[in-house]
Amino acid sequence: MRLARRFPVFFSALLLLAAAPAWAAEEEEVAKKFLGLPVELWKLANLLLILGLLVYFLGKPFNQHFRKRREELDDAIDRAGVERDKALALASEMTARLASLEKEIAEIRTRGAGEGETEKRAQIEAAARDAEMLRRNAADEIEHRLAAAKKDLARAAAALAADRARDVLAGAITDEDRRRLLDESVRSVADAAGGMSRS
């Protein structure tokens, strides 16, 4: 913060000092001396003055910055060491867990193979029972449907035979045969009615 307030003053002084050798160089053709001293001496004085001002104004902030940065790096290195130790402990724990899990997996596979064979046999037997039951049910269903189809076929054949017989009889009976059958039917009804009234 202090450096920011001093910066404009410092920058102005720096420009002024940097301009002095340029003025001296312009007059170098006229004279190789400035205020009675050689120009080379003035250049050296300007350089030493600029370096001195830089050290004076920037030395302390740079020291503080580098000291703070070194402390931050030391803290980061310490934290990284702690984190590395934690990571190594975690890695060894994970390795132990992985070995334990691999052992459990091997045991489960061994146990599963035996149980798998037992389960496989049980499933095969259950499938055989289910297949037999399905075969019986299918045979019963086929038999039932076959019987129903036979009944339907017998009814259709009887209806067809009755229709055919009616057609044959309708063509074979004459009007006289019809009158005679009607008279016989009326007589038999009358006889049956008479027999009922006597009893």
C-alpha positions in Angstrom: 0.0 0.0 0.0 2.8 2.4 0.9 4.6 1.5 -2.3 1.5 2.5 -4.3 1.5 5.9 -2.7 5.2 6.4 -3.4 5.1 5.2 -6.9 4.1 8.5 -8.7 7.0 10.4 -6.9 9.4 7.6 -7.6 8.4 7.4 -11.2 8.7 11.2 -11.7 12.2 11.2 -10.2 13.2 8.2 -12.3 12.0 10.0 -15.5 13.9 13.1 -14.5 17.1 11.2 -13.8 16.7 9.2 -17.0 16.3 12.4 -19.0 19.6 14.0 -17.6 21.9 11.8 -19.7 19.9 12.6 -22.8 20.3 16.3 -22.2 24.0 15.7 -21.6 24.3 13.7 -24.8 22.7 16.6 -26.8 25.3 19.0 -25.4 28.1 16.4 -25.8 28.9 17.8 -29.2 29.4 21.1 -27.7 31.1 19.9 -24.6 32.2 16.6 -23.2 31.6 17.9 -19.7 28.5 18.8 -17.7 28.9 21.1 -14.7 32.6 20.6 -14.9 32.5 16.8 -14.7 32.8 14.3 -17.5 29.5 13.0 -19.0 30.6 9.4 -18.3 30.8 10.2 -14.6 27.2 11.6 -14.8 26.0 8.5 -16.5 27.6 6.3 -13.8 26.1 8.6 -11.1 22.6 8.3 -12.7 22.9 4.5 -12.8 24.0 4.3 -9.2 21.2 6.7 -8.1 18.5 4.7 -10.0 19.8 1.4 -8.5 19.9 3.0 -5.0 16.4 4.3 -5.3 15.2 0.9 -6.6 16.8 -0.9 -3.7 15.5 1.7 -1.2 11.9 1.7 -2.4 11.6 -1.8 -3.7 14.0 -3.7 -1.4 11.8 -4.0 1.6 8.5 -4.9 -0.3 10.5 -7.5 -2.3 12.0 -9.0 0.8 8.6 -9.2 2.4 7.0 -10.7 -0.7 9.7 -13.3 -1.1 9.7 -14.1 2.7 5.9 -14.5 2.6 6.1 -16.6 -0.6 8.8 -18.8 1.0 6.6 -19.3 4.1 3.6 -20.2 1.9 5.8 -22.7 0.0 7.0 -24.2 3.2 3.4 -24.5 4.5 2.4 -26.0 1.1 5.3 -28.5 1.4 4.3 -29.4 4.9 0.7 -29.9 3.9 1.8 -32.0 0.9 3.8 -34.2 3.2 0.9 -34.7 5.5 -1.4 -35.4 2.5 1.2 -37.8 1.1 1.3 -39.7 4.4 -2.5 -39.9 4.5 -2.5 -41.1 0.9 0.1 -43.8 1.7 -1.9 -44.9 4.7 -5.1 -45.0 2.6 -3.4 -46.9 -0.2 -2.1 -49.6 2.2 -5.6 -49.8 3.8 -7.2 -50.1 0.3 -4.6 -52.8 -0.6 -5.5 -54.8 2.5 -9.3 -54.4 1.7 -8.7 -55.5 -1.9 -6.8 -58.6 -0.8 -9.7 -59.4 1.7 -12.3 -58.8 -1.0 -10.4 -61.1 -3.5 -10.3 -63.8 -0.8 -14.1 -63.4 -0.2 -14.7 -63.5 -4.0 -12.8 -66.7 -4.3 -14.8 -68.2 -1.4 -18.1 -67.0 -2.9 -17.2 -68.5 -6.2 -16.3 -71.9 -4.6 -19.5 -71.9 -2.6 -21.5 -70.6 -5.6 -20.2 -73.4 -7.8 -21.6 -76.0 -5.4 -24.8 -74.1 -4.8 -25.1 -73.5 -8.5 -25.0 -77.2 -9.3 -27.7 -77.9 -6.7 -29.8 -75.0 -8.0 -29.2 -76.1 -11.6 -30.5 -79.6 -10.8 -33.5 -78.3 -8.9 -34.3 -76.0 -11.8 -34.0 -78.8 -14.3 -36.3 -81.0 -12.2 -38.8 -78.2 -11.9 -38.6 -77.5 -15.6 -39.2 -81.3 -16.3 -42.3 -81.2 -13.9 -43.6 -78.1 -15.6 -43.1 -79.6 -19.1 -44.9 -82.8 -18.0 -47.8 -80.7 -16.6 -48.0 -78.6 -19.8 -48.0 -81.8 -21.9 -50.8 -83.3 -19.8 -52.8 -80.0 -19.9 -52.2 -79.7 -23.7 -53.3 -83.4 -24.2 -56.5 -82.7 -22.1 -57.2 -79.6 -24.0 -56.7 -81.3 -27.3 -59.0 -84.2 -26.3 -61.7 -81.7 -25.0 -61.6 -79.7 -28.2 -61.6 -82.9 -30.3 -64.7 -84.1 -28.5 -66.4 -80.7 -29.0 -65.5 -80.7 -32.7 -67.0 -84.3 -33.0 -70.2 -83.1 -31.4 -70.4 -80.1 -33.7 -69.7 -82.3 -36.7 -72.4 -84.8 -35.6 -74.9 -82.0 -35.2 -74.0 -80.5 -38.6 -74.2 -84.0 -40.2 -77.6 -84.6 -38.6 -78.9 -81.2 -39.7 -77.6 -81.8 -43.2 -79.2 -85.3 -43.3 -82.5 -84.0 -42.0 -82.5 -81.2 -44.7 -81.6 -83.8 -47.3 -84.4 -86.2 -46.1 -86.9 -83.3 -46.1 -85.9 -82.4 -49.7 -86.2 -86.1 -50.8 -89.5 -86.6 -49.0 -90.9 -83.3 -50.3 -90.1 -84.4 -53.8 -91.5 -88.0 -53.3 -94.9 -87.2 -51.5 -97.9 -86.4 -53.7 -101.0 -84.3 -52.9 -103.0 -87.5 -52.3 -100.4 -88.9 -49.9 -100.5 -85.6 -48.0 -104.4 -85.9 -47.7 -104.2 -89.5 -46.5 -101.4 -88.6 -43.9 -103.6 -85.7 -42.7 -106.6 -87.9 -42.4 -104.7 -90.5 -40.5 -103.3 -87.9 -38.2 -106.7 -86.4 -37.5 -108.1 -89.9 -36.8 -105.3 -90.8 -34.4 -105.8 -87.5 -32.6 -109.6 -88.2 -32.4 -109.0 -91.7 -31.1 -106.5 -90.5 -28.6 -109.0 -87.8 -27.5 -111.8 -90.3 -27.3 -109.7 -92.7 -25.3 -108.9 -90.0 -22.8 -112.5 -89.0 -22.3 -113.6 -92.6 -21.6 -110.9 -93.1 -19.0 
